Amino acid sequence: MALGQIEKQFGKGAIMRMGEESRIKIATIPTGALSLDIALGIGGLPRGRVVEIYGPESSG
């Protein structure tokens, strides 16, 4: 029920389940760090989306 409301409000693809094989082609912005772009799996940060980077205090 809640998932249906979220998809209705934000559109199809707003929720992705772990292990889901479908992929959506997303425009990306390269980070400038090749290893990070590869680790992200899409070649950079997704354009037009909110990205939160966090870690322990004083980690960088």
PDB file of N, CA, C and O in Angstrom:
ATOM      1  N   MET A   1       0.815  -1.179   0.000  1.00  0.00           N
ATOM      2  CA  MET A   1       0.000   0.000   0.000  1.00  0.00           C
ATOM      3  C   MET A   1       0.868   1.256   0.000  1.00  0.00           C
ATOM      4  O   MET A   1       0.680   2.132  -0.844  1.00  0.00           O
ATOM      5  N   ALA A   2       1.814   1.359   0.930  1.00  0.00           N
ATOM      6  CA  ALA A   2       2.689   2.525   0.998  1.00  0.00           C
ATOM      7  C   ALA A   2       3.581   2.607  -0.241  1.00  0.00           C
ATOM      8  O   ALA A   2       3.829   3.695  -0.759  1.00  0.00           O
ATOM      9  N   LEU A   3       4.061   1.455  -0.715  1.00  0.00           N
ATOM     10  CA  LEU A   3       4.913   1.451  -1.903  1.00  0.00           C
ATOM     11  C   LEU A   3       4.152   1.963  -3.114  1.00  0.00           C
ATOM     12  O   LEU A   3       4.705   2.702  -3.928  1.00  0.00           O
ATOM     13  N   GLY A   4       2.898   1.580  -3.237  1.00  0.00           N
ATOM     14  CA  GLY A   4       2.063   2.046  -4.339  1.00  0.00           C
ATOM     15  C   GLY A   4       1.870   3.551  -4.298  1.00  0.00           C
ATOM     16  O   GLY A   4       1.870   4.210  -5.337  1.00  0.00           O
ATOM     17  N   GLN A   5       1.703   4.096  -3.098  1.00  0.00           N
ATOM     18  CA  GLN A   5       1.541   5.543  -2.948  1.00  0.00           C
ATOM     19  C   GLN A   5       2.816   6.281  -3.339  1.00  0.00           C
ATOM     20  O   GLN A   5       2.758   7.333  -3.975  1.00  0.00           O
ATOM     21  N   ILE A   6       3.961   5.732  -2.962  1.00  0.00           N
ATOM     22  CA  ILE A   6       5.238   6.364  -3.310  1.00  0.00           C
ATOM     23  C   ILE A   6       5.433   6.356  -4.814  1.00  0.00           C
ATOM     24  O   ILE A   6       5.821   7.371  -5.393  1.00  0.00           O
ATOM     25  N   GLU A   7       5.168   5.218  -5.460  1.00  0.00           N
ATOM     26  CA  GLU A   7       5.318   5.149  -6.915  1.00  0.00           C
ATOM     27  C   GLU A   7       4.317   6.051  -7.624  1.00  0.00           C
ATOM     28  O   GLU A   7       4.628   6.612  -8.675  1.00  0.00           O
ATOM     29  N   LYS A   8       3.131   6.195  -7.069  1.00  0.00           N
ATOM     30  CA  LYS A   8       2.130   7.078  -7.668  1.00  0.00           C
ATOM     31  C   LYS A   8       2.593   8.532  -7.586  1.00  0.00           C
ATOM     32  O   LYS A   8       2.430   9.298  -8.536  1.00  0.00           O
ATOM     33  N   GLN A   9       3.175   8.907  -6.439  1.00  0.00           N
ATOM     34  CA  GLN A   9       3.602  10.291  -6.235  1.00  0.00           C
ATOM     35  C   GLN A   9       4.898  10.617  -6.976  1.00  0.00           C
ATOM     36  O   GLN A   9       5.020  11.698  -7.553  1.00  0.00           O
ATOM     37  N   PHE A  10       5.871   9.693  -6.969  1.00  0.00           N
ATOM     38  CA  PHE A  10       7.193   9.988  -7.508  1.00  0.00           C
ATOM     39  C   PHE A  10       7.496   9.299  -8.833  1.00  0.00           C
ATOM     40  O   PHE A  10       8.513   9.597  -9.459  1.00  0.00           O
ATOM     41  N   GLY A  11       6.637   8.390  -9.270  1.00  0.00           N
ATOM     42  CA  GLY A  11       6.821   7.738 -10.560  1.00  0.00           C
ATOM     43  C   GLY A  11       7.448   6.363 -10.449  1.00  0.00           C
ATOM     44  O   GLY A  11       8.028   5.996  -9.428  1.00  0.00           O
ATOM     45  N   LYS A  12       7.312   5.611 -11.540  1.00  0.00           N
ATOM     46  CA  LYS A  12       7.859   4.260 -11.602  1.00  0.00           C
ATOM     47  C   LYS A  12       9.384   4.335 -11.509  1.00  0.00           C
ATOM     48  O   LYS A  12      10.008   5.192 -12.134  1.00  0.00           O
ATOM     49  N   GLY A  13       9.962   3.455 -10.745  1.00  0.00           N
ATOM     50  CA  GLY A  13      11.409   3.450 -10.565  1.00  0.00           C
ATOM     51  C   GLY A  13      11.860   4.211  -9.329  1.00  0.00           C
ATOM     52  O   GLY A  13      13.054   4.246  -9.030  1.00  0.00           O
ATOM     53  N   ALA A  14      10.917   4.826  -8.599  1.00  0.00           N
ATOM     54  CA  ALA A  14      11.275   5.547  -7.382  1.00  0.00           C
ATOM     55  C   ALA A  14      11.753   4.581  -6.301  1.00  0.00           C
ATOM     56  O   ALA A  14      12.545   4.948  -5.433  1.00  0.00           O
ATOM     57  N   ILE A  15      11.264   3.345  -6.363  1.00  0.00           N
ATOM     58  CA  ILE A  15      11.655   2.315  -5.397  1.00  0.00           C
ATOM     59  C   ILE A  15      12.255   1.151  -6.165  1.00  0.00           C
ATOM     60  O   ILE A  15      11.668   0.648  -7.124  1.00  0.00           O
ATOM     61  N   MET A  16      13.438   0.731  -5.727  1.00  0.00           N
ATOM     62  CA  MET A  16      14.078  -0.437  -6.338  1.00  0.00           C
ATOM     63  C   MET A  16      14.377  -1.433  -5.229  1.00  0.00           C
ATOM     64  O   MET A  16      14.887  -1.062  -4.172  1.00  0.00           O
ATOM     65  N   ARG A  17      14.065  -2.670  -5.469  1.00  0.00           N
ATOM     66  CA  ARG A  17      14.331  -3.711  -4.485  1.00  0.00           C
ATOM     67  C   ARG A  17      15.721  -4.292  -4.725  1.00  0.00           C
ATOM     68  O   ARG A  17      16.185  -4.384  -5.861  1.00  0.00           O
ATOM     69  N   MET A  18      16.370  -4.680  -3.635  1.00  0.00           N
ATOM     70  CA  MET A  18      17.693  -5.294  -3.739  1.00  0.00           C
ATOM     71  C   MET A  18      17.593  -6.550  -4.588  1.00  0.00           C
ATOM     72  O   MET A  18      16.682  -7.357  -4.402  1.00  0.00           O
ATOM     73  N   GLY A  19      18.521  -6.720  -5.515  1.00  0.00           N
ATOM     74  CA  GLY A  19      18.548  -7.901  -6.349  1.00  0.00           C
ATOM     75  C   GLY A  19      17.684  -7.806  -7.582  1.00  0.00           C
ATOM     76  O   GLY A  19      17.663  -8.729  -8.397  1.00  0.00           O
ATOM     77  N   GLU A  20      16.977  -6.716  -7.733  1.00  0.00           N
ATOM     78  CA  GLU A  20      16.134  -6.535  -8.908  1.00  0.00           C
ATOM     79  C   GLU A  20      17.039  -6.365 -10.129  1.00  0.00           C
ATOM     80  O   GLU A  20      17.979  -5.571 -10.101  1.00  0.00           O
ATOM     81  N   GLU A  21      16.757  -7.103 -11.189  1.00  0.00           N
ATOM     82  CA  GLU A  21      17.648  -7.088 -12.340  1.00  0.00           C
ATOM     83  C   GLU A  21      17.391  -5.951 -13.316  1.00  0.00           C
ATOM     84  O   GLU A  21      18.263  -5.623 -14.120  1.00  0.00           O
ATOM     85  N   SER A  22      16.216  -5.347 -13.261  1.00  0.00           N
ATOM     86  CA  SER A  22      15.936  -4.279 -14.224  1.00  0.00           C
ATOM     87  C   SER A  22      16.828  -3.072 -13.938  1.00  0.00           C
ATOM     88  O   SER A  22      17.041  -2.692 -12.787  1.00  0.00           O
ATOM     89  N   ARG A  23      17.336  -2.492 -15.000  1.00  0.00           N
ATOM     90  CA  ARG A  23      18.193  -1.323 -14.869  1.00  0.00           C
ATOM     91  C   ARG A  23      17.616  -0.194 -15.692  1.00  0.00           C
ATOM     92  O   ARG A  23      17.099  -0.402 -16.789  1.00  0.00           O
ATOM     93  N   ILE A  24      17.710   0.980 -15.155  1.00  0.00           N
ATOM     94  CA  ILE A  24      17.249   2.168 -15.848  1.00  0.00           C
ATOM     95  C   ILE A  24      18.489   2.948 -16.271  1.00  0.00           C
ATOM     96  O   ILE A  24      19.383   3.183 -15.459  1.00  0.00           O
ATOM     97  N   LYS A  25      18.544   3.347 -17.527  1.00  0.00           N
ATOM     98  CA  LYS A  25      19.670   4.141 -18.011  1.00  0.00           C
ATOM     99  C   LYS A  25      19.572   5.532 -17.384  1.00  0.00           C
ATOM    100  O   LYS A  25      18.597   6.251 -17.601  1.00  0.00           O
ATOM    101  N   ILE A  26      20.587   5.904 -16.607  1.00  0.00           N
ATOM    102  CA  ILE A  26      20.591   7.169 -15.880  1.00  0.00           C
ATOM    103  C   ILE A  26      21.783   7.998 -16.340  1.00  0.00           C
ATOM    104  O   ILE A  26      22.901   7.491 -16.430  1.00  0.00           O
ATOM    105  N   ALA A  27      21.544   9.266 -16.629  1.00  0.00           N
ATOM    106  CA  ALA A  27      22.647  10.173 -16.962  1.00  0.00           C
ATOM    107  C   ALA A  27      23.492  10.371 -15.708  1.00  0.00           C
ATOM    108  O   ALA A  27      22.957  10.518 -14.609  1.00  0.00           O
ATOM    109  N   THR A  28      24.810  10.374 -15.875  1.00  0.00           N
ATOM    110  CA  THR A  28      25.694  10.485 -14.717  1.00  0.00           C
ATOM    111  C   THR A  28      26.654  11.654 -14.853  1.00  0.00           C
ATOM    112  O   THR A  28      26.885  12.176 -15.944  1.00  0.00           O
ATOM    113  N   ILE A  29      27.202  12.046 -13.720  1.00  0.00           N
ATOM    114  CA  ILE A  29      28.253  13.052 -13.652  1.00  0.00           C
ATOM    115  C   ILE A  29      29.477  12.342 -13.089  1.00  0.00           C
ATOM    116  O   ILE A  29      29.434  11.876 -11.951  1.00  0.00           O
ATOM    117  N   PRO A  30      30.575  12.244 -13.853  1.00  0.00           N
ATOM    118  CA  PRO A  30      31.775  11.582 -13.339  1.00  0.00           C
ATOM    119  C   PRO A  30      32.317  12.308 -12.107  1.00  0.00           C
ATOM    120  O   PRO A  30      32.268  13.535 -12.031  1.00  0.00           O
ATOM    121  N   THR A  31      32.830  11.547 -11.152  1.00  0.00           N
ATOM    122  CA  THR A  31      33.371  12.141  -9.930  1.00  0.00           C
ATOM    123  C   THR A  31      34.798  12.634 -10.117  1.00  0.00           C
ATOM    124  O   THR A  31      35.277  13.463  -9.343  1.00  0.00           O
ATOM    125  N   GLY A  32      35.473  12.133 -11.132  1.00  0.00           N
ATOM    126  CA  GLY A  32      36.884  12.455 -11.316  1.00  0.00           C
ATOM    127  C   GLY A  32      37.789  11.394 -10.709  1.00  0.00           C
ATOM    128  O   GLY A  32      39.001  11.407 -10.928  1.00  0.00           O
ATOM    129  N   ALA A  33      37.206  10.478  -9.950  1.00  0.00           N
ATOM    130  CA  ALA A  33      37.952   9.367  -9.361  1.00  0.00           C
ATOM    131  C   ALA A  33      37.451   8.085 -10.022  1.00  0.00           C
ATOM    132  O   ALA A  33      36.359   7.609  -9.709  1.00  0.00           O
ATOM    133  N   LEU A  34      38.243   7.527 -10.929  1.00  0.00           N
ATOM    134  CA  LEU A  34      37.824   6.360 -11.701  1.00  0.00           C
ATOM    135  C   LEU A  34      37.404   5.199 -10.805  1.00  0.00           C
ATOM    136  O   LEU A  34      36.407   4.533 -11.084  1.00  0.00           O
ATOM    137  N   SER A  35      38.152   4.949  -9.732  1.00  0.00           N
ATOM    138  CA  SER A  35      37.814   3.830  -8.848  1.00  0.00           C
ATOM    139  C   SER A  35      36.449   4.039  -8.186  1.00  0.00           C
ATOM    140  O   SER A  35      35.703   3.078  -7.999  1.00  0.00           O
ATOM    141  N   LEU A  36      36.115   5.275  -7.833  1.00  0.00           N
ATOM    142  CA  LEU A  36      34.809   5.561  -7.240  1.00  0.00           C
ATOM    143  C   LEU A  36      33.703   5.403  -8.277  1.00  0.00           C
ATOM    144  O   LEU A  36      32.648   4.842  -7.977  1.00  0.00           O
ATOM    145  N   ASP A  37      33.933   5.890  -9.490  1.00  0.00           N
ATOM    146  CA  ASP A  37      32.937   5.750 -10.559  1.00  0.00           C
ATOM    147  C   ASP A  37      32.632   4.280 -10.833  1.00  0.00           C
ATOM    148  O   ASP A  37      31.476   3.911 -11.041  1.00  0.00           O
ATOM    149  N   ILE A  38      33.658   3.450 -10.833  1.00  0.00           N
ATOM    150  CA  ILE A  38      33.471   2.009 -11.048  1.00  0.00           C
ATOM    151  C   ILE A  38      32.717   1.400  -9.865  1.00  0.00           C
ATOM    152  O   ILE A  38      31.816   0.585 -10.062  1.00  0.00           O
ATOM    153  N   ALA A  39      33.076   1.788  -8.642  1.00  0.00           N
ATOM    154  CA  ALA A  39      32.418   1.251  -7.447  1.00  0.00           C
ATOM    155  C   ALA A  39      30.941   1.635  -7.395  1.00  0.00           C
ATOM    156  O   ALA A  39      30.120   0.863  -6.901  1.00  0.00           O
ATOM    157  N   LEU A  40      30.599   2.811  -7.896  1.00  0.00           N
ATOM    158  CA  LEU A  40      29.201   3.249  -7.904  1.00  0.00           C
ATOM    159  C   LEU A  40      28.361   2.424  -8.866  1.00  0.00           C
ATOM    160  O   LEU A  40      27.143   2.334  -8.709  1.00  0.00           O
ATOM    161  N   GLY A  41      29.007   1.820  -9.863  1.00  0.00           N
ATOM    162  CA  GLY A  41      28.306   0.904 -10.759  1.00  0.00           C
ATOM    163  C   GLY A  41      27.629   1.538 -11.956  1.00  0.00           C
ATOM    164  O   GLY A  41      27.170   0.827 -12.851  1.00  0.00           O
ATOM    165  N   ILE A  42      27.557   2.861 -11.994  1.00  0.00           N
ATOM    166  CA  ILE A  42      26.922   3.525 -13.138  1.00  0.00           C
ATOM    167  C   ILE A  42      27.847   4.544 -13.786  1.00  0.00           C
ATOM    168  O   ILE A  42      27.443   5.260 -14.702  1.00  0.00           O
ATOM    169  N   GLY A  43      29.094   4.611 -13.309  1.00  0.00           N
ATOM    170  CA  GLY A  43      30.074   5.502 -13.927  1.00  0.00           C
ATOM    171  C   GLY A  43      30.102   6.902 -13.358  1.00  0.00           C
ATOM    172  O   GLY A  43      30.651   7.808 -13.985  1.00  0.00           O
ATOM    173  N   GLY A  44      29.534   7.100 -12.207  1.00  0.00           N
ATOM    174  CA  GLY A  44      29.534   8.424 -11.584  1.00  0.00           C
ATOM    175  C   GLY A  44      28.315   8.612 -10.706  1.00  0.00           C
ATOM    176  O   GLY A  44      27.659   7.650 -10.308  1.00  0.00           O
ATOM    177  N   LEU A  45      28.024   9.867 -10.413  1.00  0.00           N
ATOM    178  CA  LEU A  45      26.855  10.199  -9.603  1.00  0.00           C
ATOM    179  C   LEU A  45      25.652  10.421 -10.511  1.00  0.00           C
ATOM    180  O   LEU A  45      25.799  11.019 -11.577  1.00  0.00           O
ATOM    181  N   PRO A  46      24.472   9.959 -10.120  1.00  0.00           N
ATOM    182  CA  PRO A  46      23.297  10.134 -10.973  1.00  0.00           C
ATOM    183  C   PRO A  46      22.907  11.604 -11.086  1.00  0.00           C
ATOM    184  O   PRO A  46      22.781  12.301 -10.080  1.00  0.00           O
ATOM    185  N   ARG A  47      22.718  12.066 -12.315  1.00  0.00           N
ATOM    186  CA  ARG A  47      22.348  13.464 -12.568  1.00  0.00           C
ATOM    187  C   ARG A  47      20.889  13.683 -12.170  1.00  0.00           C
ATOM    188  O   ARG A  47      20.023  12.868 -12.490  1.00  0.00           O
ATOM    189  N   GLY A  48      20.620  14.793 -11.467  1.00  0.00           N
ATOM    190  CA  GLY A  48      19.257  15.152 -11.096  1.00  0.00           C
ATOM    191  C   GLY A  48      18.691  14.394  -9.914  1.00  0.00           C
ATOM    192  O   GLY A  48      17.480  14.397  -9.698  1.00  0.00           O
ATOM    193  N   ARG A  49      19.552  13.744  -9.146  1.00  0.00           N
ATOM    194  CA  ARG A  49      19.085  12.985  -7.980  1.00  0.00           C
ATOM    195  C   ARG A  49      19.852  13.444  -6.748  1.00  0.00           C
ATOM    196  O   ARG A  49      20.943  14.002  -6.858  1.00  0.00           O
ATOM    197  N   VAL A  50      19.288  13.209  -5.601  1.00  0.00           N
ATOM    198  CA  VAL A  50      19.943  13.559  -4.345  1.00  0.00           C
ATOM    199  C   VAL A  50      20.927  12.456  -3.987  1.00  0.00           C
ATOM    200  O   VAL A  50      20.573  11.277  -3.987  1.00  0.00           O
ATOM    201  N   VAL A  51      22.158  12.837  -3.685  1.00  0.00           N
ATOM    202  CA  VAL A  51      23.188  11.876  -3.294  1.00  0.00           C
ATOM    203  C   VAL A  51      23.711  12.297  -1.928  1.00  0.00           C
ATOM    204  O   VAL A  51      24.097  13.450  -1.734  1.00  0.00           O
ATOM    205  N   GLU A  52      23.723  11.366  -0.987  1.00  0.00           N
ATOM    206  CA  GLU A  52      24.225  11.652   0.352  1.00  0.00           C
ATOM    207  C   GLU A  52      25.467  10.809   0.584  1.00  0.00           C
ATOM    208  O   GLU A  52      25.438   9.587   0.438  1.00  0.00           O
ATOM    209  N   ILE A  53      26.548  11.467   0.943  1.00  0.00           N
ATOM    210  CA  ILE A  53      27.801  10.777   1.243  1.00  0.00           C
ATOM    211  C   ILE A  53      28.062  10.978   2.730  1.00  0.00           C
ATOM    212  O   ILE A  53      28.068  12.108   3.218  1.00  0.00           O
ATOM    213  N   TYR A  54      28.277   9.887   3.442  1.00  0.00           N
ATOM    214  CA  TYR A  54      28.468  10.008   4.877  1.00  0.00           C
ATOM    215  C   TYR A  54      29.508   9.015   5.359  1.00  0.00           C
ATOM    216  O   TYR A  54      29.863   8.079   4.643  1.00  0.00           O
ATOM    217  N   GLY A  55      29.982   9.216   6.543  1.00  0.00           N
ATOM    218  CA  GLY A  55      30.944   8.325   7.166  1.00  0.00           C
ATOM    219  C   GLY A  55      31.119   8.713   8.621  1.00  0.00           C
ATOM    220  O   GLY A  55      30.451   9.622   9.115  1.00  0.00           O
ATOM    221  N   PRO A  56      32.014   8.028   9.301  1.00  0.00           N
ATOM    222  CA  PRO A  56      32.256   8.358  10.702  1.00  0.00           C
ATOM    223  C   PRO A  56      32.821   9.772  10.843  1.00  0.00           C
ATOM    224  O   PRO A  56      33.402  10.315   9.903  1.00  0.00           O
ATOM    225  N   GLU A  57      32.647  10.354  12.013  1.00  0.00           N
ATOM    226  CA  GLU A  57      33.198  11.681  12.270  1.00  0.00           C
ATOM    227  C   GLU A  57      34.700  11.680  12.016  1.00  0.00           C
ATOM    228  O   GLU A  57      35.384  10.702  12.316  1.00  0.00           O
ATOM    229  N   SER A  58      35.205  12.764  11.470  1.00  0.00           N
ATOM    230  CA  SER A  58      36.630  12.962  11.183  1.00  0.00           C
ATOM    231  C   SER A  58      37.176  11.967  10.176  1.00  0.00           C
ATOM    232  O   SER A  58      38.379  11.706  10.165  1.00  0.00           O
ATOM    233  N   SER A  59      36.314  11.400   9.321  1.00  0.00           N
ATOM    234  CA  SER A  59      36.790  10.415   8.348  1.00  0.00           C
ATOM    235  C   SER A  59      37.235  11.060   7.038  1.00  0.00           C
ATOM    236  O   SER A  59      37.723  10.367   6.145  1.00  0.00           O
ATOM    237  N   GLY A  60      37.080  12.326   6.917  1.00  0.00           N
ATOM    238  CA  GLY A  60      37.538  12.958   5.681  1.00  0.00           C
ATOM    239  C   GLY A  60      36.744  14.148   5.383  1.00  0.00           C
ATOM    240  O   GLY A  60      36.984  14.814   4.376  1.00  0.00           O
TER     241      GLY A  60
END
